[in-house]
Amino acid sequence: MADNCFLATGATVFNGARLGRGCQLRINALVHLRTVLPPGTLVPIGWIAVGDPPLIAPPERHEDIWAVQRELDFPGYVWGLPRRDAGSAGVPGDRMPEITRRFGRLLGRHGQDWVLDGTDPSATA
């Protein structure tokens, strides 16, 4: 994220997204995986930015958003797993045990992290 960006309450920025200088994400705006926002881009309240160049659209444009989002390969980019779409072998939920294991390992790497002020988060008062 470049300088002078504004992220309002509830704004979400997914893995690998890049925000140019002075971007604004209004309340509940979402910048999807691997999306690149040029400097000064505004994502309105509740809208979704996806792709490079980005499509910026309201959620009601799901089909347009999905057409771009699908190609960004969330399961491959985040979890290293192949995408399974309708018609593929297996049901989408059958990967959840592996995703859960991978997520747990990622979170576990932070078990000994320290709060920036230098206190031990596991210490009790």
The first five atom37 places (N, CA, C, CB, O) and aatype in JSON, in Angstrom:
{
  "aatype": [12, 0, 3, 2, 4, 13, 10, 0, 16, 7, 0, 16, 19, 13, 2, 7, 0, 1, 10, 7, 1, 7, 4, 5, 10, 1, 9, 2, 0, 10, 19, 8, 10, 1, 16, 19, 10, 14, 14, 7, 16, 10, 19, 14, 9, 7, 17, 9, 0, 19, 7, 3, 14, 14, 10, 9, 0, 14, 14, 6, 1, 8, 6, 3, 9, 17, 0, 19, 5, 1, 6, 10, 3, 13, 14, 7, 18, 19, 17, 7, 10, 14, 1, 1, 3, 0, 7, 15, 0, 7, 19, 14, 7, 3, 1, 12, 14, 6, 9, 16, 1, 1, 13, 7, 1, 10, 10, 7, 1, 8, 7, 5, 3, 17, 19, 10, 3, 7, 16, 3, 14, 15, 0, 16, 0],
  "atom_mask": [
    [1, 1, 1, 1, 1],
    [1, 1, 1, 1, 1],
    [1, 1, 1, 1, 1],
    [1, 1, 1, 1, 1],
    [1, 1, 1, 1, 1],
    [1, 1, 1, 1, 1],
    [1, 1, 1, 1, 1],
    [1, 1, 1, 1, 1],
    [1, 1, 1, 1, 1],
    [1, 1, 1, 0, 1],
    [1, 1, 1, 1, 1],
    [1, 1, 1, 1, 1],
    [1, 1, 1, 1, 1],
    [1, 1, 1, 1, 1],
    [1, 1, 1, 1, 1],
    [1, 1, 1, 0, 1],
    [1, 1, 1, 1, 1],
    [1, 1, 1, 1, 1],
    [1, 1, 1, 1, 1],
    [1, 1, 1, 0, 1],
    [1, 1, 1, 1, 1],
    [1, 1, 1, 0, 1],
    [1, 1, 1, 1, 1],
    [1, 1, 1, 1, 1],
    [1, 1, 1, 1, 1],
    [1, 1, 1, 1, 1],
    [1, 1, 1, 1, 1],
    [1, 1, 1, 1, 1],
    [1, 1, 1, 1, 1],
    [1, 1, 1, 1, 1],
    [1, 1, 1, 1, 1],
    [1, 1, 1, 1, 1],
    [1, 1, 1, 1, 1],
    [1, 1, 1, 1, 1],
    [1, 1, 1, 1, 1],
    [1, 1, 1, 1, 1],
    [1, 1, 1, 1, 1],
    [1, 1, 1, 1, 1],
    [1, 1, 1, 1, 1],
    [1, 1, 1, 0, 1],
    [1, 1, 1, 1, 1],
    [1, 1, 1, 1, 1],
    [1, 1, 1, 1, 1],
    [1, 1, 1, 1, 1],
    [1, 1, 1, 1, 1],
    [1, 1, 1, 0, 1],
    [1, 1, 1, 1, 1],
    [1, 1, 1, 1, 1],
    [1, 1, 1, 1, 1],
    [1, 1, 1, 1, 1],
    [1, 1, 1, 0, 1],
    [1, 1, 1, 1, 1],
    [1, 1, 1, 1, 1],
    [1, 1, 1, 1, 1],
    [1, 1, 1, 1, 1],
    [1, 1, 1, 1, 1],
    [1, 1, 1, 1, 1],
    [1, 1, 1, 1, 1],
    [1, 1, 1, 1, 1],
    [1, 1, 1, 1, 1],
    [1, 1, 1, 1, 1],
    [1, 1, 1, 1, 1],
    [1, 1, 1, 1, 1],
    [1, 1, 1, 1, 1],
    [1, 1, 1, 1, 1],
    [1, 1, 1, 1, 1],
    [1, 1, 1, 1, 1],
    [1, 1, 1, 1, 1],
    [1, 1, 1, 1, 1],
    [1, 1, 1, 1, 1],
    [1, 1, 1, 1, 1],
    [1, 1, 1, 1, 1],
    [1, 1, 1, 1, 1],
    [1, 1, 1, 1, 1],
    [1, 1, 1, 1, 1],
    [1, 1, 1, 0, 1],
    [1, 1, 1, 1, 1],
    [1, 1, 1, 1, 1],
    [1, 1, 1, 1, 1],
    [1, 1, 1, 0, 1],
    [1, 1, 1, 1, 1],
    [1, 1, 1, 1, 1],
    [1, 1, 1, 1, 1],
    [1, 1, 1, 1, 1],
    [1, 1, 1, 1, 1],
    [1, 1, 1, 1, 1],
    [1, 1, 1, 0, 1],
    [1, 1, 1, 1, 1],
    [1, 1, 1, 1, 1],
    [1, 1, 1, 0, 1],
    [1, 1, 1, 1, 1],
    [1, 1, 1, 1, 1],
    [1, 1, 1, 0, 1],
    [1, 1, 1, 1, 1],
    [1, 1, 1, 1, 1],
    [1, 1, 1, 1, 1],
    [1, 1, 1, 1, 1],
    [1, 1, 1, 1, 1],
    [1, 1, 1, 1, 1],
    [1, 1, 1, 1, 1],
    [1, 1, 1, 1, 1],
    [1, 1, 1, 1, 1],
    [1, 1, 1, 1, 1],
    [1, 1, 1, 0, 1],
    [1, 1, 1, 1, 1],
    [1, 1, 1, 1, 1],
    [1, 1, 1, 1, 1],
    [1, 1, 1, 0, 1],
    [1, 1, 1, 1, 1],
    [1, 1, 1, 1, 1],
    [1, 1, 1, 0, 1],
    [1, 1, 1, 1, 1],
    [1, 1, 1, 1, 1],
    [1, 1, 1, 1, 1],
    [1, 1, 1, 1, 1],
    [1, 1, 1, 1, 1],
    [1, 1, 1, 1, 1],
    [1, 1, 1, 0, 1],
    [1, 1, 1, 1, 1],
    [1, 1, 1, 1, 1],
    [1, 1, 1, 1, 1],
    [1, 1, 1, 1, 1],
    [1, 1, 1, 1, 1],
    [1, 1, 1, 1, 1],
    [1, 1, 1, 1, 1]
  ],
  "atom_positions": [
    [[0.86, -1.17, 0.0], [0.0, 0.0, 0.0], [0.9, 1.23, 0.0], [-0.98, 0.0, 1.23], [1.82, 1.35, 0.81]],
    [[0.62, 2.12, -0.91], [1.41, 3.35, -1.01], [0.96, 4.39, 0.03], [1.29, 3.93, -2.43], [0.02, 4.15, 0.79]],
    [[1.62, 5.51, 0.05], [1.32, 6.58, 0.99], [-0.06, 7.19, 0.75], [2.37, 7.66, 0.9], [-0.61, 7.14, -0.35]],
    [[-0.59, 7.76, 1.81], [-1.82, 8.57, 1.8], [-3.07, 7.81, 1.35], [-1.62, 9.75, 0.9], [-3.98, 8.41, 0.78]],
    [[-3.11, 6.52, 1.6], [-4.33, 5.75, 1.32], [-5.26, 5.85, 2.52], [-3.99, 4.26, 1.0], [-4.82, 5.99, 3.66]],
    [[-6.56, 5.78, 2.26], [-7.57, 5.83, 3.31], [-8.4, 4.57, 3.25], [-8.46, 7.1, 3.17], [-9.01, 4.27, 2.23]],
    [[-8.43, 3.82, 4.35], [-9.24, 2.62, 4.46], [-10.27, 2.85, 5.55], [-8.36, 1.35, 4.76], [-9.92, 2.94, 6.73]],
    [[-11.52, 2.95, 5.17], [-12.6, 3.19, 6.13], [-12.93, 1.9, 6.88], [-13.85, 3.74, 5.42], [-12.44, 0.82, 6.54]],
    [[-13.76, 2.04, 7.87], [-14.2, 0.9, 8.68], [-14.75, -0.2, 7.79], [-15.26, 1.35, 9.71], [-15.56, 0.06, 6.9]],
    [[-14.32, -1.42, 8.04], [-14.82, -2.58, 7.32], [-14.19, -2.81, 5.96], [0.0, 0.0, 0.0], [-14.53, -3.78, 5.29]],
    [[-13.28, -1.95, 5.54], [-12.6, -2.16, 4.25], [-11.74, -3.42, 4.34], [-11.74, -0.92, 3.86], [-11.16, -3.71, 5.38]],
    [[-11.67, -4.15, 3.23], [-10.91, -5.39, 3.18], [-9.96, -5.35, 2.0], [-11.84, -6.61, 3.09], [-10.35, -4.98, 0.9]],
    [[-8.7, -5.74, 2.25], [-7.7, -5.83, 1.19], [-7.15, -7.25, 1.23], [-6.55, -4.76, 1.37], [-6.54, -7.66, 2.21]],
    [[-7.38, -8.01, 0.15], [-6.97, -9.41, 0.08], [-5.47, -9.55, -0.25], [-7.81, -10.15, -0.96], [-4.8, -8.59, -0.62]],
    [[-4.99, -10.77, -0.1], [-3.6, -11.13, -0.37], [-3.15, -10.63, -1.74], [-3.42, -12.66, -0.28], [-3.88, -10.75, -2.73]],
    [[-1.95, -10.07, -1.79], [-1.34, -9.7, -3.05], [-1.9, -8.46, -3.72], [0.0, 0.0, 0.0], [-1.46, -8.11, -4.82]],
    [[-2.86, -7.78, -3.1], [-3.42, -6.56, -3.7], [-2.42, -5.42, -3.52], [-4.8, -6.19, -3.06], [-1.65, -5.4, -2.56]],
    [[-2.45, -4.47, -4.46], [-1.57, -3.3, -4.38], [-2.41, -2.05, -4.55], [-0.43, -3.37, -5.45], [-3.2, -1.94, -5.48]],
    [[-2.23, -1.12, -3.64], [-2.96, 0.15, -3.67], [-1.98, 1.27, -3.98], [-3.69, 0.42, -2.33], [-0.97, 1.44, -3.3]],
    [[-2.29, 2.04, -5.02], [-1.45, 3.18, -5.38], [-1.67, 4.34, -4.42], [0.0, 0.0, 0.0], [-2.61, 4.34, -3.63]],
    [[-0.79, 5.31, -4.5], [-0.82, 6.49, -3.63], [-2.2, 7.16, -3.68], [0.27, 7.5, -4.05], [-2.77, 7.38, -4.75]],
    [[-2.72, 7.47, -2.49], [-3.95, 8.23, -2.37], [-5.24, 7.47, -2.67], [0.0, 0.0, 0.0], [-6.28, 8.09, -2.86]],
    [[-5.18, 6.16, -2.71], [-6.42, 5.39, -2.92], [-7.34, 5.55, -1.72], [-6.11, 3.88, -3.15], [-6.89, 5.75, -0.59]],
    [[-8.64, 5.46, -1.98], [-9.64, 5.54, -0.91], [-10.54, 4.31, -0.98], [-10.48, 6.84, -1.02], [-11.13, 4.01, -2.02]],
    [[-10.65, 3.61, 0.13], [-11.58, 2.5, 0.25], [-12.63, 2.93, 1.25], [-10.87, 1.15, 0.7], [-12.34, 3.09, 2.44]],
    [[-13.83, 3.13, 0.78], [-14.9, 3.59, 1.66], [-15.42, 2.43, 2.51], [-16.04, 4.22, 0.84], [-14.93, 1.31, 2.37]],
    [[-16.4, 2.68, 3.37], [-16.93, 1.68, 4.31], [-17.28, 0.39, 3.57], [-18.17, 2.23, 5.06], [-18.01, 0.41, 2.58]],
    [[-16.76, -0.73, 4.08], [-17.02, -2.08, 3.56], [-16.6, -2.29, 2.11], [-18.47, -2.39, 3.69], [-17.07, -3.22, 1.47]],
    [[-15.72, -1.44, 1.59], [-15.17, -1.67, 0.26], [-14.24, -2.88, 0.33], [-14.41, -0.41, -0.26], [-13.7, -3.2, 1.39]],
    [[-14.06, -3.55, -0.81], [-13.23, -4.74, -0.85], [-12.32, -4.67, -2.08], [-14.1, -6.02, -0.89], [-12.77, -4.4, -3.19]],
    [[-11.04, -4.92, -1.85], [-10.07, -5.02, -2.93], [-9.64, -6.48, -2.97], [-8.83, -4.04, -2.73], [-9.03, -6.99, -2.03]],
    [[-9.97, -7.14, -4.06], [-9.77, -8.58, -4.13], [-8.31, -8.95, -4.36], [-10.63, -9.17, -5.22], [-7.47, -8.11, -4.68]],
    [[-8.06, -10.21, -4.2], [-6.78, -10.87, -4.4], [-6.08, -10.38, -5.67], [-6.97, -12.36, -4.46], [-6.7, -10.32, -6.73]],
    [[-4.8, -10.02, -5.56], [-3.94, -9.67, -6.69], [-4.46, -8.5, -7.53], [-3.79, -10.87, -7.58], [-4.05, -8.33, -8.68]],
    [[-5.34, -7.71, -6.96], [-5.88, -6.54, -7.66], [-4.9, -5.38, -7.51], [-7.28, -6.16, -7.1], [-4.27, -5.21, -6.47]],
    [[-4.79, -4.58, -8.57], [-3.91, -3.42, -8.56], [-4.74, -2.17, -8.77], [-2.79, -3.55, -9.65], [-5.39, -2.0, -9.81]],
    [[-4.73, -1.27, -7.77], [-5.44, 0.0, -7.88], [-4.46, 1.1, -8.24], [-6.18, 0.33, -6.56], [-3.49, 1.32, -7.51]],
    [[-4.69, 1.81, -9.34], [-3.83, 2.94, -9.69], [-3.95, 4.05, -8.64], [-4.19, 3.48, -11.08], [-4.92, 4.09, -7.89]],
    [[-2.97, 4.95, -8.59], [-3.04, 6.07, -7.65], [-4.36, 6.82, -7.77], [-1.87, 7.02, -7.88], [-4.88, 7.05, -8.86]],
    [[-4.9, 7.2, -6.59], [-6.11, 8.0, -6.55], [-7.41, 7.26, -6.78], [0.0, 0.0, 0.0], [-8.46, 7.9, -6.89]],
    [[-7.37, 5.94, -6.87], [-8.59, 5.17, -7.11], [-9.52, 5.25, -5.9], [-8.25, 3.7, -7.43], [-9.07, 5.2, -4.76]],
    [[-10.81, 5.36, -6.16], [-11.84, 5.36, -5.13], [-12.69, 4.11, -5.3], [-12.73, 6.64, -5.2], [-13.21, 3.84, -6.38]],
    [[-12.84, 3.33, -4.22], [-13.75, 2.19, -4.21], [-14.91, 2.61, -3.31], [-13.04, 0.84, -3.7], [-14.73, 2.74, -2.1]],
    [[-16.11, 2.82, -3.88], [-17.25, 3.32, -3.1], [-17.72, 2.36, -2.0], [-18.4, 3.6, -4.03], [-17.3, 1.2, -1.95]],
    [[-18.58, 2.85, -1.16], [-19.14, 2.08, -0.05], [-19.71, 0.76, -0.55], [-20.24, 2.89, 0.68], [-20.59, 0.73, -1.41]],
    [[-19.19, -0.34, 0.0], [-19.7, -1.67, -0.29], [-19.35, -2.22, -1.66], [0.0, 0.0, 0.0], [-19.8, -3.31, -2.0]],
    [[-18.57, -1.52, -2.46], [-18.23, -1.98, -3.8], [-16.99, -2.88, -3.76], [-17.99, -0.79, -4.74], [-16.31, -2.97, -2.74]],
    [[-16.71, -3.53, -4.88], [-15.62, -4.5, -5.0], [-14.71, -4.08, -6.14], [-16.17, -5.94, -5.23], [-15.18, -3.76, -7.23]],
    [[-13.42, -4.09, -5.88], [-12.41, -3.86, -6.92], [-11.73, -5.2, -7.17], [-11.36, -2.74, -6.5], [-11.34, -5.89, -6.23]],
    [[-11.59, -5.56, -8.44], [-11.01, -6.85, -8.77], [-10.27, -6.75, -10.1], [-12.11, -7.95, -8.84], [-10.79, -6.23, -11.09]],
    [[-9.03, -7.26, -10.12], [-8.27, -7.36, -11.35], [-7.24, -6.27, -11.56], [0.0, 0.0, 0.0], [-7.06, -5.38, -10.72]],
    [[-6.56, -6.36, -12.71], [-5.54, -5.4, -13.11], [-5.57, -5.3, -14.63], [-4.12, -5.82, -12.6], [-5.06, -6.19, -15.31]],
    [[-6.14, -4.24, -15.17], [-6.72, -3.08, -14.5], [-7.99, -3.49, -13.75], [-7.03, -1.96, -15.52], [-8.65, -4.46, -14.12]],
    [[-8.32, -2.75, -12.71], [-9.43, -3.19, -11.87], [-10.81, -2.89, -12.45], [-9.32, -2.54, -10.53], [-11.05, -1.85, -13.05]],
    [[-11.7, -3.84, -12.24], [-13.13, -3.6, -12.41], [-13.6, -3.16, -11.02], [-13.92, -4.91, -12.93], [-13.34, -3.84, -10.03]],
    [[-14.29, -2.04, -10.95], [-14.83, -1.55, -9.68], [-16.34, -1.53, -9.84], [-14.27, -0.11, -9.29], [-16.88, -0.77, -10.64]],
    [[-17.01, -2.4, -9.06], [-18.43, -2.62, -9.3], [-19.17, -2.9, -7.99], [-18.63, -3.77, -10.27], [-18.57, -3.33, -7.01]],
    [[-20.49, -2.66, -8.0], [-21.3, -3.02, -6.83], [-21.5, -4.54, -6.79], [-22.68, -2.29, -6.85], [-21.39, -5.2, -7.83]],
    [[-21.79, -5.1, -5.62], [-21.95, -6.55, -5.51], [-23.03, -7.12, -6.42], [-22.26, -6.9, -4.09], [-22.98, -8.3, -6.77]],
    [[-23.99, -6.3, -6.8], [-25.07, -6.79, -7.68], [-24.53, -7.24, -9.04], [-26.12, -5.69, -7.88], [-25.21, -7.96, -9.77]],
    [[-23.33, -6.82, -9.38], [-22.72, -7.23, -10.66], [-21.86, -8.47, -10.47], [-21.86, -6.08, -11.25], [-20.76, -8.58, -11.0]],
    [[-22.38, -9.41, -9.69], [-21.65, -10.63, -9.34], [-21.05, -11.33, -10.56], [-22.56, -11.58, -8.61], [-19.89, -11.72, -10.52]],
    [[-21.81, -11.5, -11.61], [-21.31, -12.24, -12.77], [-20.11, -11.54, -13.4], [-22.43, -12.42, -13.81], [-19.15, -12.2, -13.8]],
    [[-20.15, -10.22, -13.5], [-19.02, -9.46, -14.05], [-17.8, -9.58, -13.14], [-19.4, -7.99, -14.24], [-16.67, -9.75, -13.61]],
    [[-18.04, -9.48, -11.84], [-16.96, -9.59, -10.86], [-16.35, -10.99, -10.93], [-17.47, -9.29, -9.42], [-15.13, -11.13, -10.95]],
    [[-17.19, -12.01, -10.96], [-16.71, -13.4, -10.99], [-15.9, -13.68, -12.25], [-17.9, -14.37, -10.91], [-14.93, -14.44, -12.2]],
    [[-16.27, -13.09, -13.36], [-15.53, -13.31, -14.61], [-14.07, -12.89, -14.46], [-16.19, -12.53, -15.76], [-13.18, -13.52, -15.04]],
    [[-13.81, -11.85, -13.69], [-12.44, -11.4, -13.44], [-11.84, -12.19, -12.27], [-12.4, -9.88, -13.14], [-10.7, -12.66, -12.35]],
    [[-12.59, -12.33, -11.21], [-12.12, -12.96, -9.98], [-11.67, -14.4, -10.21], [-13.21, -12.93, -8.91], [-10.66, -14.82, -9.67]],
    [[-12.41, -15.13, -11.0], [-12.09, -16.54, -11.24], [-10.67, -16.7, -11.76], [-13.09, -17.14, -12.25], [-9.95, -17.62, -11.34]],
    [[-10.27, -15.83, -12.65], [-8.94, -15.93, -13.25], [-7.81, -15.58, -12.28], [-8.86, -15.02, -14.45], [-6.65, -15.91, -12.54]],
    [[-8.13, -14.94, -11.17], [-7.11, -14.58, -10.19], [-6.71, -15.77, -9.33], [-7.61, -13.44, -9.3], [-5.7, -15.71, -8.62]],
    [[-7.48, -16.86, -9.38], [-7.14, -18.15, -8.76], [-6.89, -18.07, -7.26], [-5.92, -18.71, -9.43], [-5.79, -18.34, -6.79]],
    [[-7.93, -17.71, -6.5], [-7.82, -17.64, -5.04], [-7.28, -18.92, -4.42], [-9.18, -17.32, -4.44], [-6.32, -18.85, -3.65]],
    [[-7.86, -20.11, -4.72], [-7.36, -21.32, -4.04], [-5.9, -21.63, -4.36], [-8.21, -22.52, -4.41], [-5.16, -22.1, -3.5]],
    [[-5.48, -21.36, -5.59], [-4.09, -21.61, -5.95], [-3.14, -20.6, -5.34], [0.0, 0.0, 0.0], [-2.08, -20.96, -4.84]],
    [[-3.52, -19.33, -5.39], [-2.65, -18.26, -4.9], [-2.51, -18.28, -3.39], [-3.19, -16.91, -5.35], [-1.41, -18.11, -2.87]],
    [[-3.61, -18.47, -2.68], [-3.58, -18.42, -1.22], [-3.21, -19.76, -0.61], [-4.93, -17.97, -0.68], [-2.4, -19.82, 0.32]],
    [[-3.79, -20.86, -1.11], [-3.62, -22.16, -0.46], [-2.77, -23.14, -1.24], [-4.95, -22.76, -0.22], [-2.46, -24.22, -0.73]],
    [[-2.37, -22.8, -2.47], [-1.59, -23.73, -3.27], [-2.37, -24.96, -3.69], [0.0, 0.0, 0.0], [-1.8, -26.03, -3.9]],
    [[-3.69, -24.8, -3.82], [-4.56, -25.91, -4.2], [-5.23, -25.61, -5.54], [-5.62, -26.17, -3.11], [-5.55, -24.46, -5.82]],
    [[-5.44, -26.63, -6.36], [-6.11, -26.4, -7.64], [-7.58, -26.01, -7.43], [-6.02, -27.65, -8.52], [-8.24, -26.47, -6.49]],
    [[-8.07, -25.16, -8.33], [-9.47, -24.74, -8.29], [-10.35, -25.94, -8.65], [-9.73, -23.55, -9.26], [-10.02, -26.74, -9.52]],
    [[-11.47, -26.03, -7.97], [-12.49, -27.03, -8.31], [-13.78, -26.3, -8.58], [-12.67, -28.09, -7.18], [-14.39, -25.75, -7.67]],
    [[-14.2, -26.3, -9.81], [-15.44, -25.66, -10.19], [-16.53, -26.7, -10.38], [-15.26, -24.83, -11.47], [-16.27, -27.9, -10.3]],
    [[-17.76, -26.24, -10.62], [-18.86, -27.15, -10.89], [-18.44, -28.09, -12.02], [-20.16, -26.38, -11.26], [-17.89, -27.65, -13.03]],
    [[-18.7, -29.35, -11.84], [-18.36, -30.34, -12.85], [-17.02, -31.01, -12.59], [0.0, 0.0, 0.0], [-16.72, -32.02, -13.23]],
    [[-16.22, -30.48, -11.66], [-14.95, -31.11, -11.32], [-15.19, -32.27, -10.37], [-13.97, -30.09, -10.7], [-16.23, -32.35, -9.72]],
    [[-14.23, -33.16, -10.31], [-14.34, -34.28, -9.38], [-14.34, -33.77, -7.95], [-13.19, -35.29, -9.6], [-13.6, -32.85, -7.63]],
    [[-15.14, -34.34, -7.12], [-15.2, -33.95, -5.71], [-16.13, -32.78, -5.49], [0.0, 0.0, 0.0], [-16.44, -32.03, -6.42]],
    [[-16.56, -32.64, -4.28], [-17.41, -31.5, -3.92], [-16.52, -30.4, -3.37], [-18.52, -31.9, -2.89], [-15.46, -30.71, -2.8]],
    [[-16.91, -29.13, -3.51], [-16.02, -28.05, -3.06], [-15.57, -28.18, -1.61], [-16.71, -26.74, -3.23], [-14.44, -27.83, -1.3]],
    [[-16.42, -28.68, -0.73], [-16.08, -28.77, 0.68], [-15.08, -29.84, 1.02], [0.0, 0.0, 0.0], [-14.58, -29.87, 2.15]],
    [[-14.76, -30.74, 0.08], [-13.86, -31.83, 0.42], [-12.41, -31.37, 0.6], [-13.93, -32.9, -0.64], [-11.58, -32.15, 1.05]],
    [[-12.11, -30.13, 0.26], [-10.77, -29.59, 0.47], [-10.66, -28.88, 1.81], [-10.4, -28.63, -0.65], [-9.56, -28.49, 2.22]],
    [[-11.76, -28.7, 2.5], [-11.74, -27.94, 3.75], [-10.79, -28.52, 4.8], [-13.13, -27.86, 4.32], [-10.13, -27.74, 5.48]],
    [[-10.69, -29.85, 4.97], [-9.72, -30.34, 5.96], [-8.29, -29.91, 5.62], [-9.79, -31.86, 6.04], [-7.54, -29.53, 6.52]],
    [[-7.9, -29.96, 4.35], [-6.55, -29.54, 3.97], [-6.38, -28.04, 4.12], [-6.24, -29.96, 2.53], [-5.33, -27.58, 4.59]],
    [[-7.38, -27.25, 3.73], [-7.3, -25.8, 3.91], [-7.18, -25.47, 5.39], [-8.55, -25.1, 3.3], [-6.4, -24.59, 5.77]],
    [[-7.94, -26.15, 6.23], [-7.89, -25.91, 7.66], [-6.51, -26.24, 8.22], [-8.96, -26.74, 8.38], [-5.98, -25.48, 9.04]],
    [[-5.92, -27.36, 7.79], [-4.57, -27.7, 8.24], [-3.56, -26.62, 7.83], [-4.14, -29.07, 7.66], [-2.73, -26.2, 8.63]],
    [[-3.65, -26.19, 6.58], [-2.71, -25.17, 6.09], [-2.9, -23.85, 6.84], [-2.9, -24.94, 4.58], [-1.92, -23.19, 7.21]],
    [[-4.15, -23.47, 7.07], [-4.43, -22.22, 7.78], [-3.91, -22.3, 9.22], [-5.95, -21.92, 7.78], [-3.32, -21.35, 9.73]],
    [[-4.13, -23.45, 9.86], [-3.63, -23.65, 11.22], [-2.12, -23.52, 11.3], [0.0, 0.0, 0.0], [-1.59, -22.91, 12.23]],
    [[-1.41, -24.11, 10.32], [0.05, -23.99, 10.3], [0.47, -22.53, 10.14], [0.65, -24.84, 9.15], [1.4, -22.07, 10.8]],
    [[-0.22, -21.79, 9.27], [0.12, -20.38, 9.07], [-0.1, -19.58, 10.35], [-0.72, -19.78, 7.92], [0.75, -18.78, 10.73]],
    [[-1.24, -19.8, 11.0], [-1.51, -19.08, 12.24], [-0.54, -19.49, 13.35], [-2.95, -19.32, 12.69], [-0.13, -18.67, 14.16]],
    [[-0.18, -20.77, 13.37], [0.73, -21.28, 14.38], [2.09, -20.61, 14.35], [0.0, 0.0, 0.0], [2.78, -20.54, 15.37]],
    [[2.48, -20.12, 13.19], [3.77, -19.42, 13.08], [3.8, -18.16, 13.93], [4.05, -19.08, 11.62], [4.87, -17.63, 14.21]],
    [[2.64, -17.68, 14.34], [2.56, -16.45, 15.11], [2.34, -16.7, 16.6], [1.45, -15.58, 14.58], [2.07, -15.76, 17.36]],
    [[2.45, -17.94, 17.03], [2.19, -18.28, 18.42], [3.09, -17.59, 19.43], [0.0, 0.0, 0.0], [2.69, -17.37, 20.57]],
    [[4.3, -17.26, 19.02], [5.25, -16.61, 19.93], [5.45, -15.14, 19.58], [6.6, -17.34, 19.89], [6.41, -14.52, 20.06]],
    [[4.59, -14.57, 18.77], [4.7, -13.15, 18.42], [4.58, -12.27, 19.66], [3.64, -12.76, 17.4], [3.94, -12.64, 20.64]],
    [[5.19, -11.11, 19.59], [5.13, -10.13, 20.66], [4.37, -8.91, 20.2], [6.54, -9.74, 21.13], [4.42, -8.55, 19.03]],
    [[3.67, -8.29, 21.1], [2.99, -7.04, 20.84], [4.06, -5.98, 20.6], [2.03, -6.64, 22.02], [5.11, -6.03, 21.24]],
    [[3.82, -5.04, 19.71], [4.84, -4.07, 19.33], [5.36, -3.23, 20.49], [4.29, -3.17, 18.3], [6.48, -2.71, 20.41]],
    [[4.59, -3.08, 21.55], [5.09, -2.29, 22.68], [6.09, -3.08, 23.53], [3.92, -1.81, 23.55], [6.6, -2.56, 24.52]],
    [[6.37, -4.33, 23.14], [7.36, -5.13, 23.83], [6.82, -6.03, 24.91], [0.0, 0.0, 0.0], [7.59, -6.76, 25.52]],
    [[5.53, -6.0, 25.18], [4.97, -6.87, 26.22], [4.72, -8.26, 25.66], [3.67, -6.28, 26.79], [4.52, -8.43, 24.46]],
    [[4.73, -9.21, 26.52], [4.46, -10.61, 26.15], [2.95, -10.82, 26.18], [5.2, -11.62, 27.11], [2.34, -10.7, 27.24]],
    [[2.33, -11.13, 25.01], [0.87, -11.28, 25.0], [0.38, -12.48, 25.8], [0.38, -11.41, 23.58], [-0.8, -12.55, 26.13]],
    [[1.27, -13.43, 26.13], [0.82, -14.59, 26.92], [0.87, -14.32, 28.41], [1.68, -15.8, 26.59], [0.36, -15.1, 29.21]],
    [[1.5, -13.2, 28.81], [1.59, -12.86, 30.24], [0.22, -12.44, 30.74], [2.64, -11.73, 30.49], [-0.53, -11.76, 30.05]],
    [[-0.09, -12.87, 31.95], [-1.37, -12.49, 32.55], [-1.15, -11.44, 33.61], [-2.09, -13.72, 33.15], [-0.09, -11.41, 34.25]],
    [[-2.13, -10.59, 33.79], [-2.0, -9.5, 34.79], [-2.27, -10.01, 36.18], [-2.96, -8.35, 34.47], [-2.21, -9.24, 37.14]]
  ]
}
